[in-house]
Amino acid sequence: MLDLTDEATRSWFKGQTSRPVYALIIGINNYLNLPKLRGAVNDADALSEYLKTDLQVPQENIIDIRDEYATRAEIQQALRALSRRHRKEASIVMYFAGYGSANPSIPGIQTIIPVDYSDNSANPIPPVTADELLSYVNEIKRKKGDSIVRGSFLLGLA
């Protein structure tokens, strides 16, 4: 963890303009149609707490989605909300803890698995693909500039 009280760290930040941070943090342990996970929600909670406590990101700048609320529709809605909230000079953190996979129908395309994922042919709910995520990210970049913190959520989008 970065210690902002350390003199060497503070001197590095001298003269730097503080930028607002907006975050989307998703954690899913209790999938409806897949085996349950045990650490995903804890990981998402830890990052959210770190942003609020250590980096002093206001709660209203963080979209936290956990378990049964992390449906495909809710994830897409949160990505749209992030696009609306984000200001040009701000940074964005996107984090997903849960199941992900390669898209079998499109080689090389990664996906994140929402809580309501279903491969039932009568009522399929597909994963969220990296291409879908990229379309939201590119919309933010087009409107507001490229200030996205890349990480494991982006499944190789960096």
CNS distance restraints for C-alpha pairs under 8 A (distance, minus, plus):
assign (resid   3 and name CA) (resid   9 and name CA) 7.05 0.50 0.50
assign (resid   4 and name CA) (resid   9 and name CA) 5.86 0.50 0.50
assign (resid   4 and name CA) (resid  10 and name CA) 5.94 0.50 0.50
assign (resid   5 and name CA) (resid   9 and name CA) 7.26 0.50 0.50
assign (resid   5 and name CA) (resid  10 and name CA) 6.61 0.50 0.50
assign (resid   6 and name CA) (resid  10 and name CA) 6.19 0.50 0.50
assign (resid   7 and name CA) (resid  11 and name CA) 6.06 0.50 0.50
assign (resid   8 and name CA) (resid  12 and name CA) 6.38 0.50 0.50
assign (resid   9 and name CA) (resid  13 and name CA) 6.53 0.50 0.50
assign (resid  10 and name CA) (resid  14 and name CA) 6.31 0.50 0.50
assign (resid  19 and name CA) (resid  89 and name CA) 6.38 0.50 0.50
assign (resid  19 and name CA) (resid  90 and name CA) 5.32 0.50 0.50
assign (resid  19 and name CA) (resid  91 and name CA) 6.76 0.50 0.50
assign (resid  20 and name CA) (resid  57 and name CA) 7.52 0.50 0.50
assign (resid  20 and name CA) (resid  89 and name CA) 7.30 0.50 0.50
assign (resid  20 and name CA) (resid  90 and name CA) 4.73 0.50 0.50
assign (resid  20 and name CA) (resid  91 and name CA) 6.34 0.50 0.50
assign (resid  21 and name CA) (resid  57 and name CA) 6.31 0.50 0.50
assign (resid  21 and name CA) (resid  61 and name CA) 6.86 0.50 0.50
assign (resid  21 and name CA) (resid  90 and name CA) 5.52 0.50 0.50
assign (resid  21 and name CA) (resid  91 and name CA) 4.80 0.50 0.50
assign (resid  21 and name CA) (resid  92 and name CA) 5.78 0.50 0.50
assign (resid  21 and name CA) (resid  93 and name CA) 7.35 0.50 0.50
assign (resid  22 and name CA) (resid  57 and name CA) 7.73 0.50 0.50
assign (resid  22 and name CA) (resid  61 and name CA) 4.81 0.50 0.50
assign (resid  22 and name CA) (resid  62 and name CA) 5.75 0.50 0.50
assign (resid  22 and name CA) (resid  82 and name CA) 7.36 0.50 0.50
assign (resid  22 and name CA) (resid  85 and name CA) 7.78 0.50 0.50
assign (resid  22 and name CA) (resid  86 and name CA) 6.47 0.50 0.50
assign (resid  22 and name CA) (resid  90 and name CA) 7.11 0.50 0.50
assign (resid  22 and name CA) (resid  91 and name CA) 6.25 0.50 0.50
assign (resid  22 and name CA) (resid  92 and name CA) 4.89 0.50 0.50
assign (resid  22 and name CA) (resid  93 and name CA) 6.31 0.50 0.50
assign (resid  23 and name CA) (resid  61 and name CA) 6.38 0.50 0.50
assign (resid  23 and name CA) (resid  62 and name CA) 4.67 0.50 0.50
assign (resid  23 and name CA) (resid  63 and name CA) 6.02 0.50 0.50
assign (resid  23 and name CA) (resid  82 and name CA) 7.59 0.50 0.50
assign (resid  23 and name CA) (resid  92 and name CA) 5.53 0.50 0.50
assign (resid  23 and name CA) (resid  93 and name CA) 4.53 0.50 0.50
assign (resid  23 and name CA) (resid  94 and name CA) 5.73 0.50 0.50
assign (resid  23 and name CA) (resid  95 and name CA) 7.91 0.50 0.50
assign (resid  24 and name CA) (resid  62 and name CA) 5.98 0.50 0.50
assign (resid  24 and name CA) (resid  63 and name CA) 4.74 0.50 0.50
assign (resid  24 and name CA) (resid  64 and name CA) 6.14 0.50 0.50
assign (resid  24 and name CA) (resid  65 and name CA) 7.83 0.50 0.50
assign (resid  24 and name CA) (resid  78 and name CA) 7.32 0.50 0.50
assign (resid  24 and name CA) (resid  79 and name CA) 7.63 0.50 0.50
assign (resid  24 and name CA) (resid  82 and name CA) 7.24 0.50 0.50
assign (resid  24 and name CA) (resid  92 and name CA) 7.97 0.50 0.50
assign (resid  24 and name CA) (resid  93 and name CA) 6.34 0.50 0.50
assign (resid  24 and name CA) (resid  94 and name CA) 4.88 0.50 0.50
assign (resid  24 and name CA) (resid  95 and name CA) 6.28 0.50 0.50
assign (resid  25 and name CA) (resid  44 and name CA) 6.15 0.50 0.50
assign (resid  25 and name CA) (resid  47 and name CA) 7.84 0.50 0.50
assign (resid  25 and name CA) (resid  48 and name CA) 6.97 0.50 0.50
assign (resid  25 and name CA) (resid  62 and name CA) 7.42 0.50 0.50
assign (resid  25 and name CA) (resid  63 and name CA) 6.20 0.50 0.50
assign (resid  25 and name CA) (resid  64 and name CA) 5.00 0.50 0.50
assign (resid  25 and name CA) (resid  65 and name CA) 6.28 0.50 0.50
assign (resid  25 and name CA) (resid  93 and name CA) 7.89 0.50 0.50
assign (resid  25 and name CA) (resid  94 and name CA) 6.00 0.50 0.50
assign (resid  25 and name CA) (resid  95 and name CA) 4.80 0.50 0.50
assign (resid  25 and name CA) (resid  96 and name CA) 6.08 0.50 0.50
assign (resid  26 and name CA) (resid  41 and name CA) 7.85 0.50 0.50
assign (resid  26 and name CA) (resid  44 and name CA) 6.25 0.50 0.50
assign (resid  26 and name CA) (resid  64 and name CA) 6.08 0.50 0.50
assign (resid  26 and name CA) (resid  65 and name CA) 4.83 0.50 0.50
assign (resid  26 and name CA) (resid  66 and name CA) 5.80 0.50 0.50
assign (resid  26 and name CA) (resid  70 and name CA) 6.96 0.50 0.50
assign (resid  26 and name CA) (resid  95 and name CA) 6.12 0.50 0.50
assign (resid  26 and name CA) (resid  96 and name CA) 4.75 0.50 0.50
assign (resid  26 and name CA) (resid  97 and name CA) 6.15 0.50 0.50
assign (resid  27 and name CA) (resid  40 and name CA) 5.26 0.50 0.50
assign (resid  27 and name CA) (resid  41 and name CA) 4.44 0.50 0.50
assign (resid  27 and name CA) (resid  42 and name CA) 7.75 0.50 0.50
assign (resid  27 and name CA) (resid  43 and name CA) 7.34 0.50 0.50
assign (resid  27 and name CA) (resid  44 and name CA) 5.18 0.50 0.50
assign (resid  27 and name CA) (resid  45 and name CA) 7.76 0.50 0.50
assign (resid  27 and name CA) (resid  65 and name CA) 6.53 0.50 0.50
assign (resid  27 and name CA) (resid  66 and name CA) 4.94 0.50 0.50
assign (resid  27 and name CA) (resid  67 and name CA) 6.37 0.50 0.50
assign (resid  27 and name CA) (resid  70 and name CA) 7.67 0.50 0.50
assign (resid  27 and name CA) (resid  96 and name CA) 5.96 0.50 0.50
assign (resid  27 and name CA) (resid  97 and name CA) 4.68 0.50 0.50
assign (resid  27 and name CA) (resid  98 and name CA) 5.99 0.50 0.50
assign (resid  28 and name CA) (resid  37 and name CA) 7.44 0.50 0.50
assign (resid  28 and name CA) (resid  40 and name CA) 5.71 0.50 0.50
assign (resid  28 and name CA) (resid  41 and name CA) 5.63 0.50 0.50
assign (resid  28 and name CA) (resid  66 and name CA) 5.64 0.50 0.50
assign (resid  28 and name CA) (resid  67 and name CA) 4.41 0.50 0.50
assign (resid  28 and name CA) (resid  68 and name CA) 7.79 0.50 0.50
assign (resid  28 and name CA) (resid  70 and name CA) 7.01 0.50 0.50
assign (resid  28 and name CA) (resid  97 and name CA) 6.34 0.50 0.50
assign (resid  28 and name CA) (resid  98 and name CA) 5.09 0.50 0.50
assign (resid  28 and name CA) (resid  99 and name CA) 7.93 0.50 0.50
assign (resid  28 and name CA) (resid 114 and name CA) 7.90 0.50 0.50
assign (resid  28 and name CA) (resid 115 and name CA) 6.66 0.50 0.50
assign (resid  29 and name CA) (resid  36 and name CA) 5.46 0.50 0.50
assign (resid  29 and name CA) (resid  37 and name CA) 4.39 0.50 0.50
assign (resid  29 and name CA) (resid  38 and name CA) 5.77 0.50 0.50
assign (resid  29 and name CA) (resid  39 and name CA) 6.97 0.50 0.50
assign (resid  29 and name CA) (resid  40 and name CA) 5.66 0.50 0.50
assign (resid  29 and name CA) (resid  41 and name CA) 5.98 0.50 0.50
assign (resid  29 and name CA) (resid  67 and name CA) 6.01 0.50 0.50
assign (resid  29 and name CA) (resid  98 and name CA) 6.68 0.50 0.50
assign (resid  30 and name CA) (resid  35 and name CA) 7.81 0.50 0.50
assign (resid  30 and name CA) (resid  36 and name CA) 4.98 0.50 0.50
assign (resid  30 and name CA) (resid  37 and name CA) 6.53 0.50 0.50
assign (resid  30 and name CA) (resid  67 and name CA) 5.68 0.50 0.50
assign (resid  30 and name CA) (resid  68 and name CA) 7.21 0.50 0.50
assign (resid  30 and name CA) (resid 115 and name CA) 7.19 0.50 0.50
assign (resid  31 and name CA) (resid  35 and name CA) 6.64 0.50 0.50
assign (resid  31 and name CA) (resid  36 and name CA) 5.73 0.50 0.50
assign (resid  31 and name CA) (resid  37 and name CA) 7.90 0.50 0.50
assign (resid  31 and name CA) (resid  67 and name CA) 7.19 0.50 0.50
assign (resid  31 and name CA) (resid  68 and name CA) 7.67 0.50 0.50
assign (resid  31 and name CA) (resid 114 and name CA) 7.93 0.50 0.50
assign (resid  31 and name CA) (resid 115 and name CA) 4.79 0.50 0.50
assign (resid  31 and name CA) (resid 116 and name CA) 6.89 0.50 0.50
assign (resid  32 and name CA) (resid 115 and name CA) 6.07 0.50 0.50
assign (resid  32 and name CA) (resid 116 and name CA) 5.88 0.50 0.50
assign (resid  32 and name CA) (resid 117 and name CA) 7.55 0.50 0.50
assign (resid  33 and name CA) (resid 115 and name CA) 7.96 0.50 0.50
assign (resid  33 and name CA) (resid 116 and name CA) 7.23 0.50 0.50
assign (resid  33 and name CA) (resid 117 and name CA) 6.89 0.50 0.50
assign (resid  33 and name CA) (resid 118 and name CA) 6.58 0.50 0.50
assign (resid  37 and name CA) (resid  98 and name CA) 7.43 0.50 0.50
assign (resid  39 and name CA) (resid  43 and name CA) 6.17 0.50 0.50
assign (resid  40 and name CA) (resid  44 and name CA) 6.29 0.50 0.50
assign (resid  40 and name CA) (resid  97 and name CA) 4.83 0.50 0.50
assign (resid  40 and name CA) (resid  98 and name CA) 5.55 0.50 0.50
assign (resid  41 and name CA) (resid  45 and name CA) 5.99 0.50 0.50
assign (resid  41 and name CA) (resid  66 and name CA) 6.68 0.50 0.50
assign (resid  41 and name CA) (resid  67 and name CA) 7.56 0.50 0.50
assign (resid  41 and name CA) (resid  97 and name CA) 6.98 0.50 0.50
assign (resid  42 and name CA) (resid  46 and name CA) 6.05 0.50 0.50
assign (resid  43 and name CA) (resid  47 and name CA) 6.40 0.50 0.50
assign (resid  43 and name CA) (resid  97 and name CA) 6.90 0.50 0.50
assign (resid  44 and name CA) (resid  48 and name CA) 6.22 0.50 0.50
assign (resid  44 and name CA) (resid  95 and name CA) 7.47 0.50 0.50
assign (resid  44 and name CA) (resid  96 and name CA) 7.34 0.50 0.50
assign (resid  44 and name CA) (resid  97 and name CA) 6.35 0.50 0.50
assign (resid  45 and name CA) (resid  49 and name CA) 6.07 0.50 0.50
assign (resid  46 and name CA) (resid  50 and name CA) 6.08 0.50 0.50
assign (resid  47 and name CA) (resid  51 and name CA) 6.20 0.50 0.50
assign (resid  48 and name CA) (resid  52 and name CA) 6.30 0.50 0.50
assign (resid  48 and name CA) (resid  62 and name CA) 7.64 0.50 0.50
assign (resid  48 and name CA) (resid  64 and name CA) 7.55 0.50 0.50
assign (resid  49 and name CA) (resid  53 and name CA) 5.77 0.50 0.50
assign (resid  49 and name CA) (resid  54 and name CA) 7.84 0.50 0.50
assign (resid  50 and name CA) (resid  54 and name CA) 5.22 0.50 0.50
assign (resid  50 and name CA) (resid  55 and name CA) 6.65 0.50 0.50
assign (resid  51 and name CA) (resid  55 and name CA) 4.88 0.50 0.50
assign (resid  51 and name CA) (resid  56 and name CA) 6.13 0.50 0.50
assign (resid  51 and name CA) (resid  57 and name CA) 5.47 0.50 0.50
assign (resid  52 and name CA) (resid  56 and name CA) 4.65 0.50 0.50
assign (resid  52 and name CA) (resid  57 and name CA) 4.69 0.50 0.50
assign (resid  52 and name CA) (resid  58 and name CA) 6.16 0.50 0.50
assign (resid  52 and name CA) (resid  59 and name CA) 6.62 0.50 0.50
assign (resid  53 and name CA) (resid  57 and name CA) 7.49 0.50 0.50
assign (resid  57 and name CA) (resid  61 and name CA) 6.73 0.50 0.50
assign (resid  57 and name CA) (resid  62 and name CA) 7.66 0.50 0.50
assign (resid  58 and name CA) (resid  62 and name CA) 7.16 0.50 0.50
assign (resid  61 and name CA) (resid  85 and name CA) 7.93 0.50 0.50
assign (resid  63 and name CA) (resid  78 and name CA) 7.10 0.50 0.50
assign (resid  63 and name CA) (resid  82 and name CA) 7.91 0.50 0.50
assign (resid  65 and name CA) (resid  69 and name CA) 6.00 0.50 0.50
assign (resid  65 and name CA) (resid  70 and name CA) 5.65 0.50 0.50
assign (resid  66 and name CA) (resid  70 and name CA) 5.67 0.50 0.50
assign (resid  67 and name CA) (resid 115 and name CA) 6.48 0.50 0.50
assign (resid  68 and name CA) (resid 115 and name CA) 6.20 0.50 0.50
assign (resid  68 and name CA) (resid 116 and name CA) 7.83 0.50 0.50
assign (resid  69 and name CA) (resid  74 and name CA) 6.77 0.50 0.50
assign (resid  69 and name CA) (resid 115 and name CA) 7.71 0.50 0.50
assign (resid  70 and name CA) (resid  74 and name CA) 5.91 0.50 0.50
assign (resid  70 and name CA) (resid  75 and name CA) 6.03 0.50 0.50
assign (resid  70 and name CA) (resid 114 and name CA) 5.91 0.50 0.50
assign (resid  70 and name CA) (resid 115 and name CA) 5.57 0.50 0.50
assign (resid  70 and name CA) (resid 116 and name CA) 7.78 0.50 0.50
assign (resid  71 and name CA) (resid  75 and name CA) 6.11 0.50 0.50
assign (resid  71 and name CA) (resid 114 and name CA) 5.18 0.50 0.50
assign (resid  71 and name CA) (resid 115 and name CA) 5.25 0.50 0.50
assign (resid  71 and name CA) (resid 116 and name CA) 5.37 0.50 0.50
assign (resid  71 and name CA) (resid 117 and name CA) 7.79 0.50 0.50
assign (resid  72 and name CA) (resid  76 and name CA) 6.29 0.50 0.50
assign (resid  72 and name CA) (resid 114 and name CA) 5.24 0.50 0.50
assign (resid  72 and name CA) (resid 115 and name CA) 7.38 0.50 0.50
assign (resid  72 and name CA) (resid 116 and name CA) 6.80 0.50 0.50
assign (resid  72 and name CA) (resid 117 and name CA) 7.48 0.50 0.50
assign (resid  72 and name CA) (resid 125 and name CA) 7.55 0.50 0.50
assign (resid  72 and name CA) (resid 126 and name CA) 7.88 0.50 0.50
assign (resid  72 and name CA) (resid 127 and name CA) 7.29 0.50 0.50
assign (resid  72 and name CA) (resid 128 and name CA) 6.87 0.50 0.50
assign (resid  73 and name CA) (resid  77 and name CA) 6.13 0.50 0.50
assign (resid  74 and name CA) (resid  78 and name CA) 6.05 0.50 0.50
assign (resid  75 and name CA) (resid  79 and name CA) 6.26 0.50 0.50
assign (resid  75 and name CA) (resid 114 and name CA) 7.74 0.50 0.50
assign (resid  76 and name CA) (resid  80 and name CA) 6.38 0.50 0.50
assign (resid  77 and name CA) (resid  81 and name CA) 6.16 0.50 0.50
assign (resid  78 and name CA) (resid  82 and name CA) 6.04 0.50 0.50
assign (resid  79 and name CA) (resid  83 and name CA) 6.35 0.50 0.50
assign (resid  79 and name CA) (resid 136 and name CA) 6.53 0.50 0.50
assign (resid  80 and name CA) (resid  84 and name CA) 6.45 0.50 0.50
assign (resid  80 and name CA) (resid 136 and name CA) 7.12 0.50 0.50
assign (resid  81 and name CA) (resid  85 and name CA) 6.13 0.50 0.50
assign (resid  82 and name CA) (resid  86 and name CA) 5.90 0.50 0.50
assign (resid  83 and name CA) (resid 136 and name CA) 7.46 0.50 0.50
assign (resid  83 and name CA) (resid 139 and name CA) 7.47 0.50 0.50
assign (resid  83 and name CA) (resid 140 and name CA) 5.41 0.50 0.50
assign (resid  86 and name CA) (resid  90 and name CA) 6.43 0.50 0.50
assign (resid  86 and name CA) (resid  91 and name CA) 7.89 0.50 0.50
assign (resid  86 and name CA) (resid  92 and name CA) 7.52 0.50 0.50
assign (resid  86 and name CA) (resid 140 and name CA) 7.84 0.50 0.50
assign (resid  86 and name CA) (resid 144 and name CA) 7.46 0.50 0.50
assign (resid  87 and name CA) (resid 144 and name CA) 6.38 0.50 0.50
assign (resid  88 and name CA) (resid 143 and name CA) 7.74 0.50 0.50
assign (resid  88 and name CA) (resid 144 and name CA) 4.23 0.50 0.50
assign (resid  88 and name CA) (resid 145 and name CA) 5.86 0.50 0.50
assign (resid  89 and name CA) (resid 144 and name CA) 7.68 0.50 0.50
assign (resid  89 and name CA) (resid 145 and name CA) 7.83 0.50 0.50
assign (resid  89 and name CA) (resid 147 and name CA) 7.59 0.50 0.50
assign (resid  90 and name CA) (resid 147 and name CA) 6.66 0.50 0.50
assign (resid  91 and name CA) (resid 147 and name CA) 4.88 0.50 0.50
assign (resid  91 and name CA) (resid 148 and name CA) 5.45 0.50 0.50
assign (resid  91 and name CA) (resid 149 and name CA) 6.65 0.50 0.50
assign (resid  92 and name CA) (resid 147 and name CA) 6.43 0.50 0.50
assign (resid  92 and name CA) (resid 148 and name CA) 4.60 0.50 0.50
assign (resid  92 and name CA) (resid 149 and name CA) 5.66 0.50 0.50
assign (resid  93 and name CA) (resid 148 and name CA) 6.31 0.50 0.50
assign (resid  93 and name CA) (resid 149 and name CA) 5.07 0.50 0.50
assign (resid  93 and name CA) (resid 150 and name CA) 7.02 0.50 0.50
assign (resid  94 and name CA) (resid 149 and name CA) 7.23 0.50 0.50
assign (resid  94 and name CA) (resid 150 and name CA) 7.26 0.50 0.50
assign (resid  94 and name CA) (resid 151 and name CA) 7.30 0.50 0.50
assign (resid  94 and name CA) (resid 153 and name CA) 6.02 0.50 0.50
assign (resid  94 and name CA) (resid 154 and name CA) 7.37 0.50 0.50
assign (resid  95 and name CA) (resid 151 and name CA) 6.97 0.50 0.50
assign (resid  95 and name CA) (resid 152 and name CA) 6.66 0.50 0.50
assign (resid  95 and name CA) (resid 153 and name CA) 4.49 0.50 0.50
assign (resid  95 and name CA) (resid 154 and name CA) 7.60 0.50 0.50
assign (resid  96 and name CA) (resid 112 and name CA) 7.85 0.50 0.50
assign (resid  96 and name CA) (resid 152 and name CA) 7.17 0.50 0.50
assign (resid  96 and name CA) (resid 153 and name CA) 4.64 0.50 0.50
assign (resid  97 and name CA) (resid 153 and name CA) 7.43 0.50 0.50
assign (resid  98 and name CA) (resid 112 and name CA) 7.57 0.50 0.50
assign (resid  98 and name CA) (resid 113 and name CA) 7.14 0.50 0.50
assign (resid  99 and name CA) (resid 112 and name CA) 6.21 0.50 0.50
assign (resid  99 and name CA) (resid 113 and name CA) 5.33 0.50 0.50
assign (resid  99 and name CA) (resid 114 and name CA) 7.94 0.50 0.50
assign (resid 100 and name CA) (resid 110 and name CA) 7.23 0.50 0.50
assign (resid 100 and name CA) (resid 111 and name CA) 5.41 0.50 0.50
assign (resid 100 and name CA) (resid 112 and name CA) 4.24 0.50 0.50
assign (resid 100 and name CA) (resid 113 and name CA) 5.36 0.50 0.50
assign (resid 101 and name CA) (resid 110 and name CA) 5.74 0.50 0.50
assign (resid 101 and name CA) (resid 111 and name CA) 5.28 0.50 0.50
assign (resid 101 and name CA) (resid 112 and name CA) 6.53 0.50 0.50
assign (resid 101 and name CA) (resid 113 and name CA) 7.48 0.50 0.50
assign (resid 102 and name CA) (resid 107 and name CA) 7.30 0.50 0.50
assign (resid 102 and name CA) (resid 108 and name CA) 6.73 0.50 0.50
assign (resid 102 and name CA) (resid 109 and name CA) 5.84 0.50 0.50
assign (resid 102 and name CA) (resid 110 and name CA) 4.40 0.50 0.50
assign (resid 102 and name CA) (resid 111 and name CA) 5.96 0.50 0.50
assign (resid 103 and name CA) (resid 107 and name CA) 6.35 0.50 0.50
assign (resid 103 and name CA) (resid 108 and name CA) 7.22 0.50 0.50
assign (resid 103 and name CA) (resid 109 and name CA) 5.43 0.50 0.50
assign (resid 103 and name CA) (resid 110 and name CA) 5.63 0.50 0.50
assign (resid 103 and name CA) (resid 111 and name CA) 6.23 0.50 0.50
assign (resid 103 and name CA) (resid 129 and name CA) 7.54 0.50 0.50
assign (resid 109 and name CA) (resid 129 and name CA) 6.90 0.50 0.50
assign (resid 109 and name CA) (resid 130 and name CA) 6.25 0.50 0.50
assign (resid 109 and name CA) (resid 131 and name CA) 7.43 0.50 0.50
assign (resid 110 and name CA) (resid 129 and name CA) 5.95 0.50 0.50
assign (resid 110 and name CA) (resid 130 and name CA) 5.42 0.50 0.50
assign (resid 110 and name CA) (resid 155 and name CA) 6.43 0.50 0.50
assign (resid 111 and name CA) (resid 127 and name CA) 5.84 0.50 0.50
assign (resid 111 and name CA) (resid 128 and name CA) 5.40 0.50 0.50
assign (resid 111 and name CA) (resid 129 and name CA) 4.17 0.50 0.50
assign (resid 111 and name CA) (resid 130 and name CA) 5.55 0.50 0.50
assign (resid 111 and name CA) (resid 155 and name CA) 7.70 0.50 0.50
assign (resid 112 and name CA) (resid 127 and name CA) 5.73 0.50 0.50
assign (resid 112 and name CA) (resid 128 and name CA) 5.31 0.50 0.50
assign (resid 112 and name CA) (resid 129 and name CA) 6.44 0.50 0.50
assign (resid 112 and name CA) (resid 130 and name CA) 7.75 0.50 0.50
assign (resid 113 and name CA) (resid 117 and name CA) 6.21 0.50 0.50
assign (resid 113 and name CA) (resid 126 and name CA) 7.82 0.50 0.50
assign (resid 113 and name CA) (resid 127 and name CA) 4.75 0.50 0.50
assign (resid 113 and name CA) (resid 128 and name CA) 6.41 0.50 0.50
assign (resid 114 and name CA) (resid 127 and name CA) 6.18 0.50 0.50
assign (resid 114 and name CA) (resid 128 and name CA) 7.18 0.50 0.50
assign (resid 116 and name CA) (resid 125 and name CA) 6.80 0.50 0.50
assign (resid 117 and name CA) (resid 124 and name CA) 7.49 0.50 0.50
assign (resid 117 and name CA) (resid 125 and name CA) 4.95 0.50 0.50
assign (resid 117 and name CA) (resid 126 and name CA) 5.81 0.50 0.50
assign (resid 117 and name CA) (resid 127 and name CA) 6.25 0.50 0.50
assign (resid 118 and name CA) (resid 123 and name CA) 7.35 0.50 0.50
assign (resid 118 and name CA) (resid 124 and name CA) 5.15 0.50 0.50
assign (resid 118 and name CA) (resid 125 and name CA) 4.84 0.50 0.50
assign (resid 118 and name CA) (resid 126 and name CA) 6.53 0.50 0.50
assign (resid 119 and name CA) (resid 123 and name CA) 7.67 0.50 0.50
assign (resid 119 and name CA) (resid 124 and name CA) 5.03 0.50 0.50
assign (resid 119 and name CA) (resid 125 and name CA) 6.54 0.50 0.50
assign (resid 119 and name CA) (resid 126 and name CA) 7.01 0.50 0.50
assign (resid 120 and name CA) (resid 124 and name CA) 5.03 0.50 0.50
assign (resid 120 and name CA) (resid 125 and name CA) 7.92 0.50 0.50
assign (resid 128 and name CA) (resid 132 and name CA) 6.39 0.50 0.50
assign (resid 128 and name CA) (resid 133 and name CA) 7.26 0.50 0.50
assign (resid 129 and name CA) (resid 133 and name CA) 6.45 0.50 0.50
assign (resid 130 and name CA) (resid 134 and name CA) 5.95 0.50 0.50
assign (resid 130 and name CA) (resid 154 and name CA) 7.27 0.50 0.50
assign (resid 130 and name CA) (resid 155 and name CA) 7.01 0.50 0.50
assign (resid 130 and name CA) (resid 157 and name CA) 7.63 0.50 0.50
assign (resid 131 and name CA) (resid 135 and name CA) 6.20 0.50 0.50
assign (resid 132 and name CA) (resid 136 and name CA) 6.69 0.50 0.50
assign (resid 133 and name CA) (resid 137 and name CA) 6.20 0.50 0.50
assign (resid 133 and name CA) (resid 154 and name CA) 7.69 0.50 0.50
assign (resid 134 and name CA) (resid 138 and name CA) 5.77 0.50 0.50
assign (resid 134 and name CA) (resid 157 and name CA) 7.60 0.50 0.50
assign (resid 135 and name CA) (resid 139 and name CA) 6.11 0.50 0.50
assign (resid 136 and name CA) (resid 140 and name CA) 6.33 0.50 0.50
assign (resid 137 and name CA) (resid 141 and name CA) 6.17 0.50 0.50
assign (resid 138 and name CA) (resid 142 and name CA) 5.92 0.50 0.50
assign (resid 139 and name CA) (resid 143 and name CA) 6.18 0.50 0.50
assign (resid 140 and name CA) (resid 144 and name CA) 5.56 0.50 0.50
assign (resid 140 and name CA) (resid 145 and name CA) 6.87 0.50 0.50
assign (resid 140 and name CA) (resid 146 and name CA) 7.77 0.50 0.50
assign (resid 141 and name CA) (resid 145 and name CA) 4.32 0.50 0.50
assign (resid 141 and name CA) (resid 146 and name CA) 4.89 0.50 0.50
assign (resid 141 and name CA) (resid 147 and name CA) 7.63 0.50 0.50
assign (resid 150 and name CA) (resid 154 and name CA) 6.48 0.50 0.50
assign (resid 150 and name CA) (resid 157 and name CA) 7.55 0.50 0.50
assign (resid 150 and name CA) (resid 158 and name CA) 5.79 0.50 0.50
assign (resid 151 and name CA) (resid 155 and name CA) 7.61 0.50 0.50
assign (resid 151 and name CA) (resid 158 and name CA) 7.47 0.50 0.50
assign (resid 152 and name CA) (resid 156 and name CA) 7.45 0.50 0.50
assign (resid 154 and name CA) (resid 158 and name CA) 7.06 0.50 0.50
